[in-house]
Amino acid sequence: MSLSIGIVGLPNVGKSTLFNALTRKGVLIANYPFATIDPSVGVVAVPDHRLDKLSAMSKSEKTIPAAVEFVDIAGLVKGASEGEGLGNQFLSHIREVDAIAEVVRVFDDEDIHHVAGDVDPRYDIEVIDLELVQADLQGAEKRLERAERDSKGGEKEIVAERDILRKIVPVLKAGKAARSAPLSADESARAKKLNLLTMKPILYVLNRKSGAVNIDAEGGERWRELKSFLEQSNSQYVFVDAGVENDLSDVHTDEKADFRRELGVSDDGLDGLIRAGYTLLDLISFFTTGEDESRAWTIKRGSTAPEAGAAIHSDFRDKFIRAETIRWDVLLAASSWVGAREKGLVRSEGREYVVQDGDVMEFKHS
């Protein structure tokens, strides 16, 4: 399963630095047939200690993690929805991704010019969000006009689209994202087919800078406004120091912790970003493990056993009989598949079973 996250942001917020750090942390393209050699796309491993432990238990020759695509999207300027700068290119590239990671600068540095003059993260978010809303409004109004006309024939699909657009267009006119429209679960599912920019889930990446004045540490009015927005909008966000992460790309893993302490950066911001992106896309991992390889497979949350099997091979879905299943930690405690079976810990699950994050599975098919 190939799902992608577009990295967006205003000029000089650290977007390219972050993308470079991510791609230098990338995985072997050979393991991912869906991957592209496009330089603006990075295939990044999802860090997962569960997989590492399963691989060690099985003494696997290969360990293959789950992966997420990050796409470096052309920088945005005010007026993009009207074609300013690379506006049309920017907007078309966002339409192709499944989610958005919006890089927001939260540090002051006189040596790095800010496009608006002063660093104001809340203003930066408003600029980008308004451009996305305006682009959506232009398209949604045209579609609603057409749907109003065509729905007179009574065709169910067109009527359903009209009703959804009647709810979305007023929200966009109010300057709000389409995802905030009062849609039912069924309407939300249908609305995805409209491919609106502001229906895509969004993750705010708050970019700090080691040695600079960081707005969250300063704790002033700018941070209070940003924090209030994030909380009131129930937005997902992560902190990252893109500069530090990029500098650490070439440092050996064993030495990174020491360098982080010296720079005053306690956590691996990239790992946090990658995990958050995986969650943003509503993805989970199940595992297969053995001497040849241990692997994390990516599926949508709520997938059934046959749907999960299809991630490995279509036969596992089409000719599904059952799946032998055990939680990763239960398997580790039993030390092996053989030990787990002897203790009666391995379950046999049928077609209706909904796979859980962290399941270890073996599929039986005809």
C-alpha positions as CSV (number, residue, x, y, z in Angstrom):
1,M,0.0,0.0,0.0
2,S,1.5,3.3,-1.1
3,L,0.2,6.4,0.7
4,S,1.9,9.8,0.6
5,I,2.2,12.9,2.7
6,G,2.9,16.2,1.0
7,I,5.3,18.6,2.9
8,V,4.1,22.2,2.4
9,G,5.1,25.5,3.9
10,L,6.0,29.1,3.2
11,P,9.6,30.0,2.1
12,N,12.3,29.8,4.7
13,V,10.4,27.8,7.2
14,G,12.7,24.7,6.9
15,K,10.6,22.6,4.5
16,S,13.4,21.6,2.2
17,T,15.8,20.9,5.1
18,L,13.2,18.7,6.7
19,F,12.6,16.8,3.4
20,N,16.4,16.3,2.9
21,A,16.7,14.9,6.4
22,L,13.8,12.5,5.8
23,T,15.1,11.3,2.5
24,R,18.6,10.6,3.9
25,K,16.8,8.4,6.4
26,G,15.1,6.7,3.6
27,V,14.7,2.9,3.0
28,L,16.0,0.8,0.2
29,I,13.8,1.4,-2.9
30,A,14.3,-2.2,-4.0
31,N,12.0,-3.4,-1.1
32,Y,9.2,-1.2,-2.3
33,P,8.0,-1.8,-5.8
34,F,5.6,1.2,-5.6
35,A,8.4,3.6,-4.9
36,T,9.4,6.2,-7.5
37,I,12.9,7.6,-8.3
38,D,11.4,11.0,-8.5
39,P,13.8,13.3,-6.4
40,S,10.9,15.0,-4.8
41,V,9.6,11.8,-3.3
42,G,11.2,10.1,-0.3
43,V,10.2,6.6,0.9
44,V,10.8,6.6,4.7
45,A,10.8,3.7,7.1
46,V,8.3,3.7,9.9
47,P,10.3,3.1,13.2
48,D,8.9,0.2,15.1
49,H,10.5,-1.5,18.0
50,R,8.0,-4.4,17.8
51,L,9.4,-5.4,14.4
52,D,13.0,-5.2,15.6
53,K,12.2,-7.5,18.5
54,L,10.3,-10.0,16.4
55,S,13.2,-10.1,13.9
56,A,15.7,-10.8,16.8
57,M,13.4,-13.6,18.1
58,S,13.2,-15.3,14.7
59,K,16.9,-14.6,13.8
60,S,15.6,-13.2,10.5
61,E,18.0,-12.7,7.6
62,K,16.0,-9.5,6.5
63,T,14.0,-7.0,8.4
64,I,11.6,-4.9,6.3
65,P,9.7,-2.0,8.0
66,A,6.5,-0.4,6.9
67,A,7.1,2.8,4.8
68,V,5.5,6.1,4.1
69,E,6.1,8.4,1.1
70,F,6.9,12.0,1.8
71,V,6.5,14.4,-1.1
72,D,8.4,17.7,-1.3
73,I,5.8,20.2,-2.8
74,A,6.8,23.5,-4.4
75,G,6.8,26.4,-2.0
76,L,3.7,28.4,-1.5
77,V,3.2,32.1,-1.6
78,K,0.2,34.3,-0.8
79,G,-2.0,34.4,-3.8
80,A,-1.3,30.8,-4.9
81,S,-5.0,30.1,-5.4
82,E,-4.9,32.9,-8.0
83,G,-1.9,31.5,-9.7
84,E,0.8,33.6,-7.9
85,G,4.3,32.1,-7.8
86,L,4.1,28.3,-8.5
87,G,0.5,28.4,-7.3
88,N,-1.1,26.1,-9.9
89,Q,1.7,23.6,-9.6
90,F,1.6,23.7,-5.8
91,L,-2.1,23.0,-5.7
92,S,-2.1,20.3,-8.3
93,H,0.7,18.4,-6.4
94,I,-1.3,18.6,-3.1
95,R,-4.3,17.0,-4.9
96,E,-2.2,14.0,-5.5
97,V,-1.2,13.3,-1.9
98,D,-3.2,11.6,0.8
99,A,-2.4,14.0,3.7
100,I,-0.6,17.2,4.3
101,A,2.4,18.0,6.7
102,E,2.5,21.7,7.0
103,V,5.9,23.0,8.2
104,V,5.5,26.0,10.5
105,R,8.5,28.0,11.7
106,V,8.5,28.6,15.4
107,F,12.0,30.2,15.9
108,D,13.5,33.7,15.5
109,D,16.7,34.1,13.6
110,E,17.8,37.4,12.0
111,D,20.0,35.5,9.5
112,I,17.1,33.6,8.0
113,H,14.6,36.0,6.5
114,H,10.9,35.4,6.9
115,V,8.7,36.1,3.9
116,A,6.3,38.2,6.0
117,G,9.1,40.0,7.8
118,D,8.2,38.9,11.4
119,V,7.9,35.3,12.5
120,D,4.2,34.7,13.4
121,P,3.3,31.0,13.2
122,R,-0.5,31.6,13.5
123,Y,-0.3,34.0,10.5
124,D,1.7,31.5,8.5
125,I,-1.0,28.9,9.0
126,E,-3.7,31.3,8.1
127,V,-1.9,32.1,4.8
128,I,-1.6,28.5,3.7
129,D,-5.0,27.4,4.9
130,L,-6.7,30.3,3.2
131,E,-5.1,29.5,-0.1
132,L,-6.3,25.9,0.2
133,V,-9.8,27.1,1.1
134,Q,-9.9,29.5,-1.8
135,A,-8.8,26.9,-4.3
136,D,-11.4,24.5,-3.0
137,L,-14.2,27.1,-3.1
138,Q,-13.5,27.9,-6.7
139,G,-13.9,24.3,-7.7
140,A,-16.7,23.4,-5.3
141,E,-18.9,26.3,-6.4
142,K,-18.6,25.2,-10.0
143,R,-19.4,21.6,-9.1
144,L,-22.4,22.7,-7.0
145,E,-23.8,24.7,-9.9
146,R,-23.5,21.7,-12.2
147,A,-24.9,19.4,-9.6
148,E,-27.9,21.6,-9.0
149,R,-28.7,21.6,-12.7
150,D,-28.1,17.8,-13.2
151,S,-29.8,16.7,-10.1
152,K,-33.2,17.6,-11.5
153,G,-33.1,14.2,-13.3
154,G,-33.2,12.5,-9.8
155,E,-30.1,10.4,-10.2
156,K,-29.1,9.3,-6.7
157,E,-25.3,9.8,-7.0
158,I,-25.8,13.4,-8.4
159,V,-28.4,14.2,-5.7
160,A,-26.0,12.9,-3.0
161,E,-23.1,15.0,-4.4
162,R,-25.4,18.1,-4.5
163,D,-26.5,17.7,-0.9
164,I,-22.8,17.3,0.2
165,L,-21.7,20.4,-1.7
166,R,-24.6,22.4,-0.2
167,K,-23.1,21.7,3.2
168,I,-19.4,22.3,2.1
169,V,-19.7,25.4,0.1
170,P,-21.0,27.7,2.9
171,V,-18.2,26.4,5.2
172,L,-15.6,27.3,2.5
173,K,-17.2,30.7,2.0
174,A,-16.7,31.3,5.8
175,G,-13.0,30.6,5.3
176,K,-13.0,27.2,7.0
177,A,-11.7,23.8,5.8
178,A,-14.2,21.5,4.1
179,R,-13.3,18.8,6.7
180,S,-15.2,20.9,9.3
181,A,-18.5,20.7,7.4
182,P,-21.3,18.9,9.3
183,L,-21.2,15.7,7.2
184,S,-22.4,12.2,8.2
185,A,-20.0,9.3,8.0
186,D,-21.5,8.3,4.7
187,E,-21.3,11.8,3.3
188,S,-17.6,12.1,4.5
189,A,-16.8,9.0,2.6
190,R,-18.5,10.3,-0.5
191,A,-16.9,13.8,-0.1
192,K,-13.4,12.2,-0.5
193,K,-14.2,11.6,-4.2
194,L,-14.5,15.4,-4.6
195,N,-10.7,15.5,-4.0
196,L,-10.9,18.7,-2.1
197,L,-7.6,20.0,-0.6
198,T,-9.1,20.9,2.8
199,M,-10.7,17.5,3.2
200,K,-7.2,15.9,3.5
201,P,-6.0,15.3,7.0
202,I,-3.3,17.8,8.2
203,L,-0.4,17.5,10.5
204,Y,1.4,20.7,11.7
205,V,5.2,20.3,11.9
206,L,6.5,22.9,14.3
207,N,10.1,23.6,13.3
208,R,12.4,24.7,16.1
209,K,16.0,25.7,15.8
210,S,18.8,24.7,18.3
211,G,20.5,27.8,19.7
212,A,17.8,30.2,18.5
213,V,14.8,31.8,20.3
214,N,12.0,29.2,20.0
215,I,8.6,30.6,20.4
216,D,7.3,27.7,22.6
217,A,10.2,28.1,25.0
218,E,9.7,31.9,25.1
219,G,6.0,31.3,26.0
220,G,4.8,34.7,24.8
221,E,1.7,35.9,22.9
222,R,2.7,34.2,19.7
223,W,3.0,30.8,21.4
224,R,-0.3,31.3,23.3
225,E,-2.1,32.1,20.0
226,L,-0.6,29.1,18.2
227,K,-1.3,26.7,21.1
228,S,-4.9,28.0,21.4
229,F,-5.5,27.4,17.7
230,L,-4.1,23.9,17.8
231,E,-6.2,22.9,20.8
232,Q,-9.4,24.5,19.6
233,S,-9.1,23.0,16.1
234,N,-8.1,19.6,17.7
235,S,-5.2,19.6,15.3
236,Q,-2.4,17.1,15.3
237,Y,1.1,18.5,15.6
238,V,4.7,17.5,16.3
239,F,7.9,19.4,17.1
240,V,11.0,18.9,15.0
241,D,14.4,20.6,14.7
242,A,14.9,20.1,10.9
243,G,18.4,21.6,11.0
244,V,19.6,19.3,13.7
245,E,18.0,16.2,12.1
246,N,19.6,17.0,8.8
247,D,23.0,17.5,10.4
248,L,22.6,14.2,12.2
249,S,21.8,12.3,9.1
250,D,25.4,11.2,8.6
251,V,26.1,10.5,12.2
252,H,26.3,6.9,13.3
253,T,23.3,5.7,15.2
254,D,25.3,4.9,18.4
255,E,26.6,8.5,18.6
256,K,23.3,10.4,17.8
257,A,22.1,10.4,21.4
258,D,25.3,12.1,22.6
259,F,25.0,14.7,19.9
260,R,21.4,15.4,20.7
261,R,22.3,16.0,24.4
262,E,25.0,18.4,23.4
263,L,22.5,20.3,21.1
264,G,19.8,20.2,23.7
265,V,17.5,18.1,21.5
266,S,16.1,15.3,23.5
267,D,13.9,13.3,21.0
268,D,14.3,12.1,17.5
269,G,12.0,14.5,15.8
270,L,12.0,12.6,12.5
271,D,10.8,9.4,14.1
272,G,8.0,11.3,15.9
273,L,7.0,12.9,12.6
274,I,7.0,9.6,10.7
275,R,4.9,7.9,13.3
276,A,2.5,10.8,13.4
277,G,2.2,10.7,9.6
278,Y,1.4,7.0,9.7
279,T,-1.3,7.7,12.3
280,L,-2.6,10.6,10.3
281,L,-3.2,8.4,7.4
282,D,-5.1,6.0,9.7
283,L,-2.7,3.2,9.0
284,I,-1.7,0.2,11.2
285,S,0.9,-2.5,10.9
286,F,0.6,-6.3,11.2
287,F,3.6,-8.5,11.1
288,T,4.9,-11.7,9.5
289,T,8.1,-13.2,11.0
290,G,10.4,-16.1,10.2
291,E,14.0,-17.0,9.5
292,D,13.9,-15.5,6.0
293,E,12.4,-12.2,7.0
294,S,10.4,-10.3,9.5
295,R,8.2,-7.6,7.9
296,A,5.7,-5.0,8.8
297,W,2.7,-4.8,6.4
298,T,0.7,-1.6,6.1
299,I,-3.1,-1.7,6.1
300,K,-5.9,0.7,6.8
301,R,-7.3,0.6,10.3
302,G,-10.5,-1.6,10.3
303,S,-9.3,-4.0,7.6
304,T,-10.5,-7.6,7.8
305,A,-8.2,-10.6,7.7
306,P,-8.7,-11.2,3.9
307,E,-8.0,-7.5,3.2
308,A,-4.9,-7.7,5.2
309,G,-3.8,-10.8,3.4
310,A,-4.1,-8.9,0.1
311,A,-1.3,-6.7,1.2
312,I,1.0,-9.7,0.8
313,H,-0.7,-11.4,-2.2
314,S,-4.1,-11.3,-3.8
315,D,-4.4,-15.1,-3.3
316,F,-4.5,-14.5,0.5
317,R,-7.7,-12.5,0.0
318,D,-9.4,-14.3,-2.9
319,K,-8.6,-17.8,-1.6
320,F,-8.6,-17.0,2.1
321,I,-9.4,-19.9,4.5
322,R,-8.2,-18.6,7.9
323,A,-5.5,-16.6,9.5
324,E,-3.4,-17.8,12.5
325,T,-3.0,-14.8,14.7
326,I,-1.2,-13.7,17.9
327,R,-0.3,-10.4,19.4
328,W,3.3,-9.5,19.0
329,D,4.1,-9.3,22.7
330,V,2.4,-12.6,23.4
331,L,4.5,-14.2,20.7
332,L,7.7,-12.7,22.1
333,A,6.8,-14.0,25.6
334,A,6.3,-17.5,24.1
335,S,9.7,-17.2,22.4
336,S,8.5,-18.8,19.1
337,W,5.6,-19.8,17.0
338,V,6.1,-23.4,18.1
339,G,6.0,-22.4,21.8
340,A,3.0,-20.3,21.3
341,R,1.1,-23.1,19.6
342,E,2.0,-25.6,22.3
343,K,0.6,-23.2,24.9
344,G,-2.6,-22.6,22.9
345,L,-1.9,-18.9,22.4
346,V,-2.3,-18.8,18.6
347,R,-5.9,-18.0,17.5
348,S,-7.6,-19.2,14.3
349,E,-9.5,-16.2,12.8
350,G,-12.0,-16.2,9.9
351,R,-13.0,-13.8,7.2
352,E,-14.8,-11.4,9.5
353,Y,-11.9,-10.8,11.8
354,V,-10.7,-7.2,12.0
355,V,-7.0,-7.1,12.2
356,Q,-5.5,-5.2,15.2
357,D,-2.3,-3.1,15.2
358,G,0.5,-5.4,16.3
359,D,-1.0,-8.7,15.2
360,V,1.5,-11.3,13.9
361,M,-0.2,-13.4,11.2
362,E,0.1,-16.5,9.0
363,F,-2.4,-16.9,6.3
364,K,-4.0,-20.2,5.1
365,H,-5.5,-20.2,1.6
366,S,-6.7,-22.8,-0.9
